[in-house]
Amino acid sequence: MESASDHSEDRERASREATEWFVRLNNPLASEETRRTYRVWLMADPAHHDAMREVSELWGALDRPAAQLAANGWHRVADRPAVQPRGWLTEGFRFAAAAIVTVALACGVAVWRDVGMLDRAFADVATRPGERREVRLVDGTTAFLDGDTALNSRMGEELREITLLRGRVWFDVVADKTRPFAVHAGRVDSRVLGTAFGIDREAGVVTVERGEVAVSDVEVTRGPVRLAAWQSVALQDGSLGSPVAVDPDQALAWRRGLIILDRVPLSHVVEELSKMAPGRVVFADPALKHLTLSGTFRADDPGAVLEALQSALKLKILSVPGFATLIYR
């Protein structure tokens, strides 16, 4: 007699296989052999039909960004060119056009899947999602980069400048009274002589571990906010807030490989997931972003965060590792 757990495992397996087939069949280079194999799989079990229908409906949420990419018609080839080429030239033209469109679509999908790809490609130092590393800059300063982080550095004679393109990083700055150390992270500028501090570009947060840091909002003309050890400041409601004391065990926990969440909205949880593993996270219903989650997780275990979403918030997860994860009810 088949148990309920066996039935559940069969459904999960069918859903996983359907998701894999969905991705393979949406590849512009999918071969006829791949399609024949898919048809064999589809006919092997009625449950496969149901799983494929469910996956197609759920992943329909991904059509919106693809439609936006294609909205201006850049990918379309004119139906009737002014001069109609003939013979082998027609075939060659069509093949070249198809190849260009395929590459463009593939690039569009790659960028959609990994929004930090371009920033990392043009950075002096960068980490991929799920990668964390420590580097030593030319002046001897230590920089510890979290996942999906990119920065450029310029060590001048009068000023040492870092431009944080994305992500978050912790600096242990070598003191040099003749050359201040400045970090530009979007709207937030930080300037020090010698100290240890962390900065999160997306969150607009600066946290000082040791020494002092002067933090400014480049869009607001006013004096900088000065932070001492274990103080933090963040962009709030469109402006830089006031310094607040932080818990040393939690403020820079990410540097120790921990992600501590305290009733944070799922929109923030998604930002953490993007640093932990490659692939885009999509909400089937935007209202889900406002739900909150608490817990402590290892930075190298994104699966634990997804499990918490399922167990604590009763959400459902459909994931293609390395490509995208869909969160829905």
LINDARA-V82125 format. One record per residue. N is the residue number from 1. D_CENTER is the distance of its C-alpha to the mean C-alpha in Angstrom with 1 decimal. Layout:
N:D_CENTER + N:D_CENTER
This chain:
1:44.9 + 2:41.2 + 3:39.4 + 4:36.7 + 5:34.3 + 6:35.1 + 7:34.5 + 8:31.1 + 9:30.2 + 10:31.4 + 11:29.3 + 12:26.1 + 13:27.0 + 14:27.8 + 15:24.6 + 16:22.6 + 17:24.8 + 18:24.6 + 19:20.8 + 20:21.2 + 21:24.0 + 22:22.1 + 23:19.5 + 24:22.3 + 25:24.5 + 26:22.0 + 27:21.8 + 28:24.2 + 29:25.8 + 30:26.7 + 31:30.3 + 32:33.3 + 33:33.6 + 34:30.2 + 35:31.3 + 36:34.6 + 37:33.0 + 38:30.9 + 39:34.1 + 40:35.8 + 41:33.0 + 42:33.1 + 43:36.9 + 44:37.0 + 45:36.3 + 46:36.3 + 47:33.4 + 48:31.3 + 49:32.1 + 50:31.0 + 51:27.7 + 52:27.0 + 53:27.9 + 54:25.7 + 55:22.6 + 56:23.4 + 57:23.8 + 58:20.6 + 59:18.4 + 60:20.3 + 61:17.7 + 62:15.5 + 63:18.4 + 64:17.8 + 65:15.1 + 66:17.2 + 67:20.2 + 68:18.9 + 69:18.3 + 70:21.8 + 71:23.5 + 72:25.4 + 73:26.8 + 74:25.7 + 75:25.5 + 76:29.0 + 77:32.1 + 78:35.3 + 79:37.8 + 80:40.8 + 81:40.6 + 82:43.5 + 83:44.9 + 84:44.7 + 85:44.5 + 86:46.6 + 87:46.8 + 88:44.5 + 89:42.9 + 90:41.7 + 91:40.1 + 92:38.6 + 93:37.2 + 94:35.6 + 95:34.2 + 96:32.7 + 97:31.3 + 98:29.8 + 99:28.2 + 100:26.7 + 101:25.4 + 102:23.9 + 103:22.2 + 104:20.9 + 105:19.6 + 106:18.0 + 107:16.3 + 108:15.2 + 109:13.8 + 110:12.0 + 111:10.4 + 112:9.6 + 113:8.1 + 114:6.0 + 115:6.0 + 116:6.5 + 117:9.3 + 118:12.0 + 119:11.6 + 120:11.8 + 121:14.6 + 122:16.8 + 123:16.3 + 124:19.2 + 125:17.1 + 126:13.6 + 127:11.7 + 128:9.5 + 129:7.0 + 130:10.1 + 131:12.3 + 132:14.2 + 133:17.2 + 134:20.1 + 135:21.7 + 136:24.9 + 137:25.1 + 138:28.4 + 139:30.0 + 140:29.5 + 141:26.7 + 142:24.3 + 143:20.6 + 144:18.3 + 145:14.7 + 146:12.0 + 147:9.1 + 148:6.9 + 149:9.8 + 150:12.3 + 151:15.8 + 152:19.2 + 153:22.5 + 154:26.0 + 155:28.9 + 156:31.8 + 157:35.3 + 158:35.0 + 159:31.3 + 160:28.4 + 161:25.2 + 162:21.5 + 163:18.9 + 164:15.5 + 165:13.3 + 166:10.0 + 167:9.2 + 168:12.4 + 169:15.5 + 170:19.0 + 171:22.1 + 172:25.6 + 173:27.4 + 174:30.8 + 175:33.4 + 176:34.9 + 177:37.1 + 178:37.6 + 179:33.9 + 180:31.6 + 181:27.9 + 182:25.6 + 183:21.8 + 184:20.5 + 185:17.1 + 186:17.1 + 187:20.0 + 188:20.6 + 189:23.0 + 190:24.2 + 191:27.4 + 192:29.2 + 193:31.9 + 194:31.2 + 195:29.0 + 196:26.0 + 197:23.1 + 198:19.4 + 199:17.2 + 200:13.9 + 201:13.1 + 202:11.0 + 203:13.5 + 204:16.4 + 205:17.9 + 206:20.4 + 207:22.1 + 208:25.2 + 209:26.4 + 210:29.5 + 211:31.4 + 212:30.8 + 213:28.2 + 214:28.8 + 215:25.9 + 216:26.3 + 217:24.7 + 218:25.2 + 219:25.8 + 220:28.5 + 221:31.8 + 222:32.8 + 223:33.3 + 224:30.4 + 225:29.6 + 226:30.7 + 227:29.1 + 228:31.0 + 229:30.0 + 230:27.8 + 231:27.3 + 232:24.1 + 233:23.6 + 234:20.9 + 235:20.6 + 236:22.0 + 237:23.3 + 238:23.0 + 239:24.7 + 240:24.7 + 241:26.1 + 242:28.6 + 243:28.3 + 244:28.0 + 245:28.8 + 246:26.1 + 247:26.6 + 248:26.4 + 249:25.4 + 250:22.3 + 251:21.3 + 252:19.7 + 253:19.4 + 254:16.0 + 255:18.1 + 256:20.2 + 257:17.5 + 258:17.7 + 259:15.6 + 260:18.2 + 261:17.7 + 262:20.8 + 263:20.9 + 264:17.5 + 265:16.3 + 266:13.8 + 267:11.7 + 268:11.3 + 269:11.0 + 270:7.9 + 271:6.4 + 272:8.1 + 273:7.1 + 274:3.4 + 275:5.9 + 276:8.5 + 277:7.9 + 278:6.8 + 279:6.7 + 280:6.1 + 281:7.8 + 282:10.9 + 283:13.9 + 284:17.2 + 285:18.8 + 286:17.2 + 287:19.7 + 288:17.9 + 289:15.4 + 290:18.5 + 291:19.4 + 292:19.2 + 293:18.7 + 294:20.3 + 295:20.4 + 296:19.9 + 297:17.7 + 298:17.2 + 299:14.0 + 300:14.6 + 301:15.3 + 302:12.5 + 303:15.3 + 304:17.3 + 305:14.9 + 306:15.1 + 307:18.8 + 308:19.2 + 309:17.9 + 310:20.5 + 311:23.3 + 312:23.1 + 313:22.1 + 314:23.5 + 315:20.4 + 316:20.0 + 317:17.1 + 318:17.0 + 319:14.7 + 320:14.6 + 321:13.2 + 322:10.9 + 323:10.8 + 324:10.2 + 325:11.3 + 326:13.8 + 327:15.1 + 328:18.6 + 329:22.1
